[in-house]
Amino acid sequence: MSTQVVDIVIVGAGPVGLMCAYLGQRCGLSTIVVDTSDGPLKVGRADALNARTLQLLELADLFDELYPLGKPCDTSSVWAEGKFISRQSTWWENLEGCFHKHFLMLGQAYVENILDDKLKKMQSPVRRSTSVENIQINEKGCLTTLSNREDIQSSYVIGADGSRSFVRDHFKIPFEIVRPQIVWAVIDGVVETDFQKVPEIIVFQAETSDVAWIPREGKIDRFYVRMDTKDFTFEEAIEKINRAMRPHSLRFKEIEWYSQFSVKESVAEKFFVQDRIFLAGDACHIHSVNGGQGLNTGLADAFNLMWKMNMVLKFGASTELLQSYESERKPVAQSVIEASGELVRSTKYSETGTHAQDYVKIVQKRAGNITGMGIRYGEQGLPGSRLFDIEIYHGTAKTRLYSLLDYTQFTLLIFGDGKVELNLPEFIKVIHIHPKNEGEGYWTESSSYVNQAVLVRPDSYIESSMSLDQIESFTSPQLFRISNGEYSL
Ligand SMILES: Cc1cc2nc3c(=O)[nH]c(=O)nc-3n(C[C@H](O)[C@H](O)[C@H](O)COP(=O)(O)OP(=O)(O)OC[C@H]3O[C@@H](n4cnc5c(N)ncnc54)[C@H](O)[C@@H]3O)c2cc1C
């Protein structure tokens, strides 16, 4: 059998591997994604996309298709002693530079199925019912051997193969797991109840806080129930729900998915090996589901990694750019573990017995992680911060800044009047945005970025910014924070 040659082999077609393959294909890279399963997820697992993920989806033209399928939810409520004692959404309402200030409640299966279908249409379907059995680093990159004995030569391999990652184990990357002895039941289904249904995340306070009701898309609802031991029955979980929502009662008319999981927490010691093998998603970070950050963090890994591979493979950027994947994403993974870890422990332990209120306070404190909007790749100022989405007009037609961005390129946004002559590399698209309607071109009334030139990375974080009177004296290398390579990317 001859050896096929591609840019990137992706191990695992969960949401993260699928997103890596889809983004790679959009950038014009050749990818092969391999998965042991025979098809994408049908039900269960992650249930919410956060506001930052919704912005990232827009960069890859996925937002319009996914958004109408989900249910917006911006409120966390506490129910105790037969009534709601608080309802909060301030951490969503106060978000700046974003138009979808909420979770989109939508099952992981929708994300996987849409991406799986896109890859088929891109003539690059997932190789199903196939596993990866060996990976060797050689002088040309990586040689991957599949279970059907086929060999594939590639520049890079991405291990997006989940929490029990073969790739991570194969390269002996330490992944020490903390087990806080907390067990949950999770039930998705159609409920019948005299409790008035609200589109809010409800945390119920009984002796502790061991029940949460999560609104979902379509006609289903989800319940998380913290159980005292691993050996529990479905009936015991339902009993806990009914005790928590007294004086009301609830039963499931239909069950779509029922599972249990024990909380495990870990971050891989390294996110890459010899600049060739990269880990993404659950392969390099696992934690409790509280705060709904697993899928969101994994998708953000994919958006961080793939444009960097594109710049290295197509535009000669240095491998230092690839290494920044770990220096940017590992601290995020660590902060996600802290946030979800604090949340999950508060459901069991409280000094004042007010577990549910404590929980919502932690959500508020950790809102940067939970909304995804607090993630930044730089200490302070504009460089490393996310680009704000703002209203933009083209003549009289209204649009939003994010609808103009394109994941395959950098974008230099020039906010102000006057002409600017620049000699830029081909991977930077320039968009001039005037302060008022000039009859043609884009304009905005927003006070963000006035008289600034803002260089935006493909994943919509700000690479650099300068005042307009400085821009012409900048040469392209000075626009980038990571030096080396032809264009100092
Ligand atoms: C009950 C539950 C509830 C959750 N709720 C949430 C939530 O509300 N919000 C949230 O953000 N996250 C949630 N998560 C977490 C979320 O599901 C995961 O973070 C997400 O699935 C990680 O995606 P991934 O692509 O990294 O890994 P996975 O989805 O695990 O995909 C890995 C893929 O790799 C394949 N694979 C493994 N080994 C090989 C091999 N050797 N060769 C080929 N293929 C291989 C597997 O078949 C699998 O398809 C939840 C998880 C669970 C279990």
Ligand as a Chemical Component Dictionary entry (heavy atoms), coordinates in Angstrom:
data_LIG
# 
_chem_comp.id                   LIG 
_chem_comp.type                 NON-POLYMER 
_chem_comp.pdbx_formal_charge   0 
_chem_comp.three_letter_code    LIG 
# 
loop_
_chem_comp_atom.comp_id 
_chem_comp_atom.atom_id 
_chem_comp_atom.alt_atom_id 
_chem_comp_atom.type_symbol 
_chem_comp_atom.charge 
_chem_comp_atom.model_Cartn_x 
_chem_comp_atom.model_Cartn_y 
_chem_comp_atom.model_Cartn_z 
_chem_comp_atom.pdbx_ordinal 
LIG C1  C1  C 0 -22.187 13.809 30.672 1  
LIG C2  C2  C 0 -21.354 14.853 30.030 2  
LIG C3  C3  C 0 -21.844 16.130 30.025 3  
LIG C4  C4  C 0 -21.061 17.117 29.478 4  
LIG N1  N1  N 0 -21.566 18.406 29.509 5  
LIG C5  C5  C 0 -20.831 19.383 28.973 6  
LIG C6  C6  C 0 -21.338 20.716 28.897 7  
LIG O1  O1  O 0 -22.438 20.994 29.349 8  
LIG N2  N2  N 0 -20.588 21.674 28.291 9  
LIG C7  C7  C 0 -19.352 21.388 27.788 10 
LIG O2  O2  O 0 -18.720 22.313 27.243 11 
LIG N3  N3  N 0 -18.848 20.140 27.838 12 
LIG C8  C8  C 0 -19.547 19.123 28.415 13 
LIG N4  N4  N 0 -19.053 17.859 28.428 14 
LIG C9  C9  C 0 -17.713 17.617 27.938 15 
LIG C10 C10 C 0 -17.675 17.427 26.448 16 
LIG O3  O3  O 0 -18.541 16.394 26.038 17 
LIG C11 C11 C 0 -16.237 17.099 26.065 18 
LIG O4  O4  O 0 -15.411 18.112 26.598 19 
LIG C12 C12 C 0 -16.076 17.022 24.555 20 
LIG O5  O5  O 0 -16.726 15.906 24.021 21 
LIG C13 C13 C 0 -14.590 16.920 24.207 22 
LIG O6  O6  O 0 -14.466 16.787 22.835 23 
LIG P1  P1  P 0 -13.180 16.098 22.197 24 
LIG O7  O7  O 0 -13.408 16.174 20.725 25 
LIG O8  O8  O 0 -11.958 16.678 22.786 26 
LIG O9  O9  O 0 -13.215 14.595 22.689 27 
LIG P2  P2  P 0 -14.308 13.457 22.461 28 
LIG O10 O10 O 0 -15.657 14.055 22.261 29 
LIG O11 O11 O 0 -14.139 12.505 23.577 30 
LIG O12 O12 O 0 -13.876 12.797 21.090 31 
LIG C14 C14 C 0 -12.731 11.972 20.961 32 
LIG C15 C15 C 0 -12.894 11.074 19.747 33 
LIG O13 O13 O 0 -11.666 10.355 19.537 34 
LIG C16 C16 C 0 -11.980 9.049  19.113 35 
LIG N5  N5  N 0 -10.786 8.191  19.389 36 
LIG C17 C17 C 0 -10.256 7.860  20.579 37 
LIG N6  N6  N 0 -9.147  7.122  20.430 38 
LIG C18 C18 C 0 -8.950  6.979  19.100 39 
LIG C19 C19 C 0 -7.957  6.321  18.298 40 
LIG N7  N7  N 0 -6.911  5.671  18.826 41 
LIG N8  N8  N 0 -8.069  6.368  16.954 42 
LIG C20 C20 C 0 -9.106  7.031  16.389 43 
LIG N9  N9  N 0 -10.072 7.680  17.099 44 
LIG C21 C21 C 0 -9.992  7.664  18.435 45 
LIG C22 C22 C 0 -13.236 8.687  19.889 46 
LIG O14 O14 O 0 -13.978 7.686  19.222 47 
LIG C23 C23 C 0 -13.992 10.032 19.915 48 
LIG O15 O15 O 0 -14.916 10.167 18.850 49 
LIG C24 C24 C 0 -19.805 16.820 28.932 50 
LIG C25 C25 C 0 -19.334 15.516 28.919 51 
LIG C26 C26 C 0 -20.094 14.528 29.448 52 
LIG C27 C27 C 0 -19.588 13.122 29.426 53 
# 
loop_
_chem_comp_bond.comp_id 
_chem_comp_bond.atom_id_1 
_chem_comp_bond.atom_id_2 
_chem_comp_bond.value_order 
_chem_comp_bond.pdbx_ordinal 
LIG C1  C2  SING 1  
LIG C2  C3  SING 2  
LIG C2  C26 DOUB 3  
LIG C3  C4  DOUB 4  
LIG C4  N1  SING 5  
LIG C4  C24 SING 6  
LIG N1  C5  DOUB 7  
LIG C5  C6  SING 8  
LIG C5  C8  SING 9  
LIG C6  O1  DOUB 10 
LIG C6  N2  SING 11 
LIG N2  C7  SING 12 
LIG C7  O2  DOUB 13 
LIG C7  N3  SING 14 
LIG N3  C8  DOUB 15 
LIG C8  N4  SING 16 
LIG N4  C9  SING 17 
LIG N4  C24 SING 18 
LIG C9  C10 SING 19 
LIG C10 O3  SING 20 
LIG C10 C11 SING 21 
LIG C11 O4  SING 22 
LIG C11 C12 SING 23 
LIG C12 O5  SING 24 
LIG C12 C13 SING 25 
LIG C13 O6  SING 26 
LIG O6  P1  SING 27 
LIG P1  O7  DOUB 28 
LIG P1  O8  SING 29 
LIG P1  O9  SING 30 
LIG O9  P2  SING 31 
LIG P2  O10 DOUB 32 
LIG P2  O11 SING 33 
LIG P2  O12 SING 34 
LIG O12 C14 SING 35 
LIG C14 C15 SING 36 
LIG C15 O13 SING 37 
LIG C15 C23 SING 38 
LIG O13 C16 SING 39 
LIG C16 N5  SING 40 
LIG C16 C22 SING 41 
LIG N5  C17 SING 42 
LIG N5  C21 SING 43 
LIG C17 N6  DOUB 44 
LIG N6  C18 SING 45 
LIG C18 C19 SING 46 
LIG C18 C21 DOUB 47 
LIG C19 N7  SING 48 
LIG C19 N8  DOUB 49 
LIG N8  C20 SING 50 
LIG C20 N9  DOUB 51 
LIG N9  C21 SING 52 
LIG C22 O14 SING 53 
LIG C22 C23 SING 54 
LIG C23 O15 SING 55 
LIG C24 C25 DOUB 56 
LIG C25 C26 SING 57 
LIG C26 C27 SING 58 
# 
